[in-house]
Amino acid sequence: GAEGTLIDPAAHGGHAETDLAELALFGSPMLERTLAGYNEISPLADGWRDRVGVHQLHMLAVHAALFGGGYGAQLASVAARYA
């Protein structure tokens, strides 16, 4: 069968946890498969799941500023977990 290639339109050289947190924030349909791939190539540090919200704060703030609505409430909720 044919194989496809995924090209990330928002690729960046940032922290892997930030990349994964953003995928989780927007409901990546293949998140667990992506996580397995990351771990295979470069294992994630212990406790990374506890830091997901920290890595989502910037993207939530941008979306709250641009789109308002539930993003502001979600930003406040996530920030409160780390206060």
PDB file as gemmi writes it, atoms N, CA and C in Angstrom:
CRYST1    1.000    1.000    1.000  90.00  90.00  90.00 P 1                      
ATOM      1  N   GLY A   1       0.800  -1.177   0.000  1.00  0.00           N  
ATOM      2  CA  GLY A   1       0.000   0.000   0.000  1.00  0.00           C  
ATOM      3  C   GLY A   1       0.854   1.256   0.000  1.00  0.00           C  
ATOM      4  N   ALA A   2       0.227   2.315  -0.278  1.00  0.00           N  
ATOM      5  CA  ALA A   2       0.899   3.618  -0.329  1.00  0.00           C  
ATOM      6  C   ALA A   2       1.165   4.141   1.070  1.00  0.00           C  
ATOM      7  N   GLU A   3       2.262   4.845   1.202  1.00  0.00           N  
ATOM      8  CA  GLU A   3       2.602   5.492   2.465  1.00  0.00           C  
ATOM      9  C   GLU A   3       2.538   6.989   2.276  1.00  0.00           C  
ATOM     10  N   GLY A   4       2.123   7.683   3.318  1.00  0.00           N  
ATOM     11  CA  GLY A   4       2.049   9.133   3.269  1.00  0.00           C  
ATOM     12  C   GLY A   4       3.155   9.750   4.099  1.00  0.00           C  
ATOM     13  N   THR A   5       3.331  11.028   3.914  1.00  0.00           N  
ATOM     14  CA  THR A   5       4.310  11.789   4.682  1.00  0.00           C  
ATOM     15  C   THR A   5       3.589  12.953   5.336  1.00  0.00           C  
ATOM     16  N   LEU A   6       3.835  13.121   6.623  1.00  0.00           N  
ATOM     17  CA  LEU A   6       3.235  14.229   7.352  1.00  0.00           C  
ATOM     18  C   LEU A   6       4.222  15.382   7.401  1.00  0.00           C  
ATOM     19  N   ILE A   7       3.778  16.557   6.979  1.00  0.00           N  
ATOM     20  CA  ILE A   7       4.592  17.768   7.065  1.00  0.00           C  
ATOM     21  C   ILE A   7       3.914  18.684   8.071  1.00  0.00           C  
ATOM     22  N   ASP A   8       4.606  18.996   9.151  1.00  0.00           N  
ATOM     23  CA  ASP A   8       4.053  19.846  10.206  1.00  0.00           C  
ATOM     24  C   ASP A   8       4.072  21.294   9.733  1.00  0.00           C  
ATOM     25  N   PRO A   9       2.910  21.927   9.542  1.00  0.00           N  
ATOM     26  CA  PRO A   9       2.873  23.306   9.058  1.00  0.00           C  
ATOM     27  C   PRO A   9       3.274  24.324  10.128  1.00  0.00           C  
ATOM     28  N   ALA A  10       3.414  23.868  11.356  1.00  0.00           N  
ATOM     29  CA  ALA A  10       3.784  24.775  12.450  1.00  0.00           C  
ATOM     30  C   ALA A  10       5.019  24.248  13.173  1.00  0.00           C  
ATOM     31  N   ALA A  11       5.946  23.703  12.418  1.00  0.00           N  
ATOM     32  CA  ALA A  11       7.152  23.139  13.026  1.00  0.00           C  
ATOM     33  C   ALA A  11       7.955  24.230  13.728  1.00  0.00           C  
ATOM     34  N   HIS A  12       8.568  23.866  14.829  1.00  0.00           N  
ATOM     35  CA  HIS A  12       9.402  24.814  15.565  1.00  0.00           C  
ATOM     36  C   HIS A  12      10.523  24.054  16.248  1.00  0.00           C  
ATOM     37  N   GLY A  13      11.517  24.774  16.669  1.00  0.00           N  
ATOM     38  CA  GLY A  13      12.660  24.156  17.332  1.00  0.00           C  
ATOM     39  C   GLY A  13      12.561  24.247  18.837  1.00  0.00           C  
ATOM     40  N   GLY A  14      11.346  24.344  19.342  1.00  0.00           N  
ATOM     41  CA  GLY A  14      11.133  24.505  20.775  1.00  0.00           C  
ATOM     42  C   GLY A  14      11.166  23.188  21.525  1.00  0.00           C  
ATOM     43  N   HIS A  15      10.706  23.255  22.738  1.00  0.00           N  
ATOM     44  CA  HIS A  15      10.706  22.117  23.649  1.00  0.00           C  
ATOM     45  C   HIS A  15       9.670  21.091  23.201  1.00  0.00           C  
ATOM     46  N   ALA A  16      10.040  19.824  23.223  1.00  0.00           N  
ATOM     47  CA  ALA A  16       9.124  18.759  22.801  1.00  0.00           C  
ATOM     48  C   ALA A  16       7.838  18.770  23.616  1.00  0.00           C  
ATOM     49  N   GLU A  17       7.942  19.073  24.905  1.00  0.00           N  
ATOM     50  CA  GLU A  17       6.743  19.090  25.741  1.00  0.00           C  
ATOM     51  C   GLU A  17       5.760  20.167  25.284  1.00  0.00           C  
ATOM     52  N   THR A  18       6.264  21.281  24.770  1.00  0.00           N  
ATOM     53  CA  THR A  18       5.385  22.338  24.261  1.00  0.00           C  
ATOM     54  C   THR A  18       4.651  21.852  23.021  1.00  0.00           C  
ATOM     55  N   ASP A  19       5.360  21.207  22.143  1.00  0.00           N  
ATOM     56  CA  ASP A  19       4.757  20.668  20.925  1.00  0.00           C  
ATOM     57  C   ASP A  19       3.634  19.694  21.274  1.00  0.00           C  
ATOM     58  N   LEU A  20       3.914  18.781  22.185  1.00  0.00           N  
ATOM     59  CA  LEU A  20       2.922  17.784  22.574  1.00  0.00           C  
ATOM     60  C   LEU A  20       1.744  18.417  23.311  1.00  0.00           C  
ATOM     61  N   ALA A  21       2.017  19.410  24.144  1.00  0.00           N  
ATOM     62  CA  ALA A  21       0.946  20.089  24.882  1.00  0.00           C  
ATOM     63  C   ALA A  21      -0.002  20.802  23.929  1.00  0.00           C  
ATOM     64  N   GLU A  22       0.539  21.387  22.879  1.00  0.00           N  
ATOM     65  CA  GLU A  22      -0.311  22.062  21.902  1.00  0.00           C  
ATOM     66  C   GLU A  22      -1.147  21.055  21.122  1.00  0.00           C  
ATOM     67  N   LEU A  23      -0.567  19.914  20.800  1.00  0.00           N  
ATOM     68  CA  LEU A  23      -1.352  18.873  20.136  1.00  0.00           C  
ATOM     69  C   LEU A  23      -2.498  18.425  21.035  1.00  0.00           C  
ATOM     70  N   ALA A  24      -2.219  18.262  22.324  1.00  0.00           N  
ATOM     71  CA  ALA A  24      -3.255  17.845  23.270  1.00  0.00           C  
ATOM     72  C   ALA A  24      -4.330  18.921  23.414  1.00  0.00           C  
ATOM     73  N   LEU A  25      -3.921  20.174  23.420  1.00  0.00           N  
ATOM     74  CA  LEU A  25      -4.852  21.286  23.591  1.00  0.00           C  
ATOM     75  C   LEU A  25      -5.906  21.311  22.494  1.00  0.00           C  
ATOM     76  N   PHE A  26      -5.489  21.025  21.283  1.00  0.00           N  
ATOM     77  CA  PHE A  26      -6.405  21.120  20.156  1.00  0.00           C  
ATOM     78  C   PHE A  26      -6.944  19.767  19.700  1.00  0.00           C  
ATOM     79  N   GLY A  27      -6.788  18.745  20.525  1.00  0.00           N  
ATOM     80  CA  GLY A  27      -7.432  17.463  20.264  1.00  0.00           C  
ATOM     81  C   GLY A  27      -6.871  16.673  19.109  1.00  0.00           C  
ATOM     82  N   SER A  28      -5.564  16.496  19.085  1.00  0.00           N  
ATOM     83  CA  SER A  28      -4.948  15.683  18.037  1.00  0.00           C  
ATOM     84  C   SER A  28      -5.575  14.287  18.035  1.00  0.00           C  
ATOM     85  N   PRO A  29      -6.093  13.838  16.894  1.00  0.00           N  
ATOM     86  CA  PRO A  29      -6.752  12.536  16.851  1.00  0.00           C  
ATOM     87  C   PRO A  29      -5.795  11.358  17.020  1.00  0.00           C  
ATOM     88  N   MET A  30      -4.511  11.584  16.834  1.00  0.00           N  
ATOM     89  CA  MET A  30      -3.533  10.496  16.948  1.00  0.00           C  
ATOM     90  C   MET A  30      -2.491  10.829  18.014  1.00  0.00           C  
ATOM     91  N   LEU A  31      -2.929  11.456  19.097  1.00  0.00           N  
ATOM     92  CA  LEU A  31      -1.998  11.928  20.113  1.00  0.00           C  
ATOM     93  C   LEU A  31      -1.188  10.791  20.732  1.00  0.00           C  
ATOM     94  N   GLU A  32      -1.827   9.699  21.099  1.00  0.00           N  
ATOM     95  CA  GLU A  32      -1.095   8.600  21.744  1.00  0.00           C  
ATOM     96  C   GLU A  32      -0.049   8.006  20.806  1.00  0.00           C  
ATOM     97  N   ARG A  33      -0.376   7.925  19.541  1.00  0.00           N  
ATOM     98  CA  ARG A  33       0.590   7.413  18.561  1.00  0.00           C  
ATOM     99  C   ARG A  33       1.766   8.386  18.411  1.00  0.00           C  
ATOM    100  N   THR A  34       1.468   9.681  18.416  1.00  0.00           N  
ATOM    101  CA  THR A  34       2.507  10.705  18.342  1.00  0.00           C  
ATOM    102  C   THR A  34       3.399  10.647  19.575  1.00  0.00           C  
ATOM    103  N   LEU A  35       2.792  10.501  20.752  1.00  0.00           N  
ATOM    104  CA  LEU A  35       3.561  10.391  21.995  1.00  0.00           C  
ATOM    105  C   LEU A  35       4.499   9.188  21.953  1.00  0.00           C  
ATOM    106  N   ALA A  36       4.006   8.083  21.449  1.00  0.00           N  
ATOM    107  CA  ALA A  36       4.839   6.883  21.344  1.00  0.00           C  
ATOM    108  C   ALA A  36       6.028   7.133  20.425  1.00  0.00           C  
ATOM    109  N   GLY A  37       5.804   7.853  19.327  1.00  0.00           N  
ATOM    110  CA  GLY A  37       6.895   8.182  18.413  1.00  0.00           C  
ATOM    111  C   GLY A  37       7.925   9.084  19.059  1.00  0.00           C  
ATOM    112  N   TYR A  38       7.465  10.103  19.785  1.00  0.00           N  
ATOM    113  CA  TYR A  38       8.397  10.979  20.507  1.00  0.00           C  
ATOM    114  C   TYR A  38       9.235  10.163  21.483  1.00  0.00           C  
ATOM    115  N   ASN A  39       8.561   9.314  22.259  1.00  0.00           N  
ATOM    116  CA  ASN A  39       9.269   8.528  23.270  1.00  0.00           C  
ATOM    117  C   ASN A  39      10.265   7.556  22.657  1.00  0.00           C  
ATOM    118  N   GLU A  40       9.956   7.062  21.491  1.00  0.00           N  
ATOM    119  CA  GLU A  40      10.864   6.138  20.809  1.00  0.00           C  
ATOM    120  C   GLU A  40      12.148   6.845  20.386  1.00  0.00           C  
ATOM    121  N   ILE A  41      12.025   8.061  19.894  1.00  0.00           N  
ATOM    122  CA  ILE A  41      13.178   8.818  19.399  1.00  0.00           C  
ATOM    123  C   ILE A  41      13.925   9.518  20.522  1.00  0.00           C  
ATOM    124  N   SER A  42      13.176  10.136  21.414  1.00  0.00           N  
ATOM    125  CA  SER A  42      13.783  10.905  22.508  1.00  0.00           C  
ATOM    126  C   SER A  42      12.848  10.840  23.711  1.00  0.00           C  
ATOM    127  N   PRO A  43      13.107   9.922  24.633  1.00  0.00           N  
ATOM    128  CA  PRO A  43      12.200   9.744  25.772  1.00  0.00           C  
ATOM    129  C   PRO A  43      11.931  11.051  26.521  1.00  0.00           C  
ATOM    130  N   LEU A  44      10.674  11.234  26.873  1.00  0.00           N  
ATOM    131  CA  LEU A  44      10.258  12.427  27.604  1.00  0.00           C  
ATOM    132  C   LEU A  44      10.657  12.302  29.073  1.00  0.00           C  
ATOM    133  N   ALA A  45      10.941  13.438  29.686  1.00  0.00           N  
ATOM    134  CA  ALA A  45      11.376  13.460  31.084  1.00  0.00           C  
ATOM    135  C   ALA A  45      10.233  13.043  32.005  1.00  0.00           C  
ATOM    136  N   ASP A  46      10.591  12.429  33.118  1.00  0.00           N  
ATOM    137  CA  ASP A  46       9.595  12.057  34.116  1.00  0.00           C  
ATOM    138  C   ASP A  46       8.753  13.268  34.493  1.00  0.00           C  
ATOM    139  N   GLY A  47       7.473  13.044  34.688  1.00  0.00           N  
ATOM    140  CA  GLY A  47       6.575  14.104  35.116  1.00  0.00           C  
ATOM    141  C   GLY A  47       6.103  15.030  34.015  1.00  0.00           C  
ATOM    142  N   TRP A  48       6.394  14.698  32.769  1.00  0.00           N  
ATOM    143  CA  TRP A  48       6.041  15.616  31.685  1.00  0.00           C  
ATOM    144  C   TRP A  48       4.535  15.846  31.595  1.00  0.00           C  
ATOM    145  N   ARG A  49       3.756  14.826  31.900  1.00  0.00           N  
ATOM    146  CA  ARG A  49       2.292  15.003  31.834  1.00  0.00           C  
ATOM    147  C   ARG A  49       1.820  16.042  32.853  1.00  0.00           C  
ATOM    148  N   ASP A  50       2.516  16.151  33.977  1.00  0.00           N  
ATOM    149  CA  ASP A  50       2.166  17.157  34.989  1.00  0.00           C  
ATOM    150  C   ASP A  50       2.454  18.573  34.501  1.00  0.00           C  
ATOM    151  N   ARG A  51       3.314  18.710  33.511  1.00  0.00           N  
ATOM    152  CA  ARG A  51       3.706  20.025  33.001  1.00  0.00           C  
ATOM    153  C   ARG A  51       2.955  20.436  31.736  1.00  0.00           C  
ATOM    154  N   VAL A  52       2.068  19.599  31.256  1.00  0.00           N  
ATOM    155  CA  VAL A  52       1.353  19.896  30.008  1.00  0.00           C  
ATOM    156  C   VAL A  52       0.674  21.260  30.078  1.00  0.00           C  
ATOM    157  N   GLY A  53      -0.023  21.545  31.159  1.00  0.00           N  
ATOM    158  CA  GLY A  53      -0.727  22.816  31.290  1.00  0.00           C  
ATOM    159  C   GLY A  53       0.196  24.020  31.220  1.00  0.00           C  
ATOM    160  N   VAL A  54       1.370  23.906  31.823  1.00  0.00           N  
ATOM    161  CA  VAL A  54       2.342  25.010  31.774  1.00  0.00           C  
ATOM    162  C   VAL A  54       2.688  25.325  30.326  1.00  0.00           C  
ATOM    163  N   HIS A  55       2.871  24.278  29.554  1.00  0.00           N  
ATOM    164  CA  HIS A  55       3.231  24.457  28.146  1.00  0.00           C  
ATOM    165  C   HIS A  55       2.052  24.928  27.291  1.00  0.00           C  
ATOM    166  N   GLN A  56       0.838  24.822  27.812  1.00  0.00           N  
ATOM    167  CA  GLN A  56      -0.339  25.286  27.077  1.00  0.00           C  
ATOM    168  C   GLN A  56      -0.677  26.745  27.363  1.00  0.00           C  
ATOM    169  N   LEU A  57      -0.095  27.326  28.407  1.00  0.00           N  
ATOM    170  CA  LEU A  57      -0.472  28.679  28.824  1.00  0.00           C  
ATOM    171  C   LEU A  57      -0.299  29.720  27.722  1.00  0.00           C  
ATOM    172  N   HIS A  58       0.818  29.697  27.033  1.00  0.00           N  
ATOM    173  CA  HIS A  58       1.057  30.699  25.989  1.00  0.00           C  
ATOM    174  C   HIS A  58       0.012  30.603  24.883  1.00  0.00           C  
ATOM    175  N   MET A  59      -0.216  29.405  24.389  1.00  0.00           N  
ATOM    176  CA  MET A  59      -1.188  29.229  23.304  1.00  0.00           C  
ATOM    177  C   MET A  59      -2.592  29.612  23.763  1.00  0.00           C  
ATOM    178  N   LEU A  60      -2.941  29.288  25.006  1.00  0.00           N  
ATOM    179  CA  LEU A  60      -4.247  29.683  25.531  1.00  0.00           C  
ATOM    180  C   LEU A  60      -4.363  31.201  25.637  1.00  0.00           C  
ATOM    181  N   ALA A  61      -3.291  31.863  26.059  1.00  0.00           N  
ATOM    182  CA  ALA A  61      -3.310  33.327  26.173  1.00  0.00           C  
ATOM    183  C   ALA A  61      -3.482  33.977  24.804  1.00  0.00           C  
ATOM    184  N   VAL A  62      -2.779  33.466  23.814  1.00  0.00           N  
ATOM    185  CA  VAL A  62      -2.908  33.998  22.452  1.00  0.00           C  
ATOM    186  C   VAL A  62      -4.338  33.819  21.954  1.00  0.00           C  
ATOM    187  N   HIS A  63      -4.893  32.635  22.142  1.00  0.00           N  
ATOM    188  CA  HIS A  63      -6.252  32.384  21.672  1.00  0.00           C  
ATOM    189  C   HIS A  63      -7.285  33.192  22.462  1.00  0.00           C  
ATOM    190  N   ALA A  64      -7.053  33.389  23.753  1.00  0.00           N  
ATOM    191  CA  ALA A  64      -7.966  34.222  24.548  1.00  0.00           C  
ATOM    192  C   ALA A  64      -7.954  35.657  24.029  1.00  0.00           C  
ATOM    193  N   ALA A  65      -6.769  36.165  23.695  1.00  0.00           N  
ATOM    194  CA  ALA A  65      -6.655  37.538  23.184  1.00  0.00           C  
ATOM    195  C   ALA A  65      -7.293  37.678  21.801  1.00  0.00           C  
ATOM    196  N   LEU A  66      -7.122  36.675  20.971  1.00  0.00           N  
ATOM    197  CA  LEU A  66      -7.642  36.749  19.603  1.00  0.00           C  
ATOM    198  C   LEU A  66      -9.122  36.408  19.490  1.00  0.00           C  
ATOM    199  N   PHE A  67      -9.548  35.393  20.238  1.00  0.00           N  
ATOM    200  CA  PHE A  67     -10.887  34.849  20.034  1.00  0.00           C  
ATOM    201  C   PHE A  67     -11.808  34.962  21.244  1.00  0.00           C  
ATOM    202  N   GLY A  68     -11.246  35.272  22.416  1.00  0.00           N  
ATOM    203  CA  GLY A  68     -12.061  35.405  23.627  1.00  0.00           C  
ATOM    204  C   GLY A  68     -12.765  34.115  23.983  1.00  0.00           C  
ATOM    205  N   GLY A  69     -14.015  34.241  24.330  1.00  0.00           N  
ATOM    206  CA  GLY A  69     -14.840  33.079  24.635  1.00  0.00           C  
ATOM    207  C   GLY A  69     -14.264  32.190  25.716  1.00  0.00           C  
ATOM    208  N   GLY A  70     -14.372  30.919  25.498  1.00  0.00           N  
ATOM    209  CA  GLY A  70     -13.940  29.935  26.480  1.00  0.00           C  
ATOM    210  C   GLY A  70     -12.445  29.865  26.694  1.00  0.00           C  
ATOM    211  N   TYR A  71     -11.663  30.444  25.774  1.00  0.00           N  
ATOM    212  CA  TYR A  71     -10.209  30.382  25.943  1.00  0.00           C  
ATOM    213  C   TYR A  71      -9.746  31.125  27.191  1.00  0.00           C  
ATOM    214  N   GLY A  72     -10.384  32.250  27.509  1.00  0.00           N  
ATOM    215  CA  GLY A  72     -10.015  32.997  28.710  1.00  0.00           C  
ATOM    216  C   GLY A  72     -10.287  32.199  29.969  1.00  0.00           C  
ATOM    217  N   ALA A  73     -11.440  31.564  30.022  1.00  0.00           N  
ATOM    218  CA  ALA A  73     -11.792  30.733  31.175  1.00  0.00           C  
ATOM    219  C   ALA A  73     -10.860  29.534  31.284  1.00  0.00           C  
ATOM    220  N   GLN A  74     -10.530  28.936  30.153  1.00  0.00           N  
ATOM    221  CA  GLN A  74      -9.622  27.791  30.156  1.00  0.00           C  
ATOM    222  C   GLN A  74      -8.232  28.223  30.601  1.00  0.00           C  
ATOM    223  N   LEU A  75      -7.784  29.389  30.149  1.00  0.00           N  
ATOM    224  CA  LEU A  75      -6.491  29.932  30.559  1.00  0.00           C  
ATOM    225  C   LEU A  75      -6.456  30.124  32.073  1.00  0.00           C  
ATOM    226  N   ALA A  76      -7.496  30.729  32.630  1.00  0.00           N  
ATOM    227  CA  ALA A  76      -7.550  30.954  34.077  1.00  0.00           C  
ATOM    228  C   ALA A  76      -7.542  29.642  34.847  1.00  0.00           C  
ATOM    229  N   SER A  77      -8.265  28.663  34.349  1.00  0.00           N  
ATOM    230  CA  SER A  77      -8.332  27.363  35.010  1.00  0.00           C  
ATOM    231  C   SER A  77      -6.980  26.661  35.016  1.00  0.00           C  
ATOM    232  N   VAL A  78      -6.315  26.663  33.876  1.00  0.00           N  
ATOM    233  CA  VAL A  78      -5.006  26.009  33.780  1.00  0.00           C  
ATOM    234  C   VAL A  78      -3.984  26.748  34.632  1.00  0.00           C  
ATOM    235  N   ALA A  79      -3.983  28.071  34.574  1.00  0.00           N  
ATOM    236  CA  ALA A  79      -3.031  28.861  35.362  1.00  0.00           C  
ATOM    237  C   ALA A  79      -3.225  28.617  36.855  1.00  0.00           C  
ATOM    238  N   ALA A  80      -4.466  28.471  37.289  1.00  0.00           N  
ATOM    239  CA  ALA A  80      -4.753  28.250  38.711  1.00  0.00           C  
ATOM    240  C   ALA A  80      -4.141  26.949  39.219  1.00  0.00           C  
ATOM    241  N   ARG A  81      -3.994  25.967  38.347  1.00  0.00           N  
ATOM    242  CA  ARG A  81      -3.386  24.695  38.759  1.00  0.00           C  
ATOM    243  C   ARG A  81      -1.924  24.853  39.145  1.00  0.00           C  
ATOM    244  N   TYR A  82      -1.289  25.884  38.632  1.00  0.00           N  
ATOM    245  CA  TYR A  82       0.147  26.069  38.866  1.00  0.00           C  
ATOM    246  C   TYR A  82       0.439  27.250  39.787  1.00  0.00           C  
ATOM    247  N   ALA A  83      -0.598  27.871  40.326  1.00  0.00           N  
ATOM    248  CA  ALA A  83      -0.403  29.041  41.196  1.00  0.00           C  
ATOM    249  C   ALA A  83       0.058  28.629  42.584  1.00  0.00           C  
TER     250      ALA A  83                                                      
END                                                                             
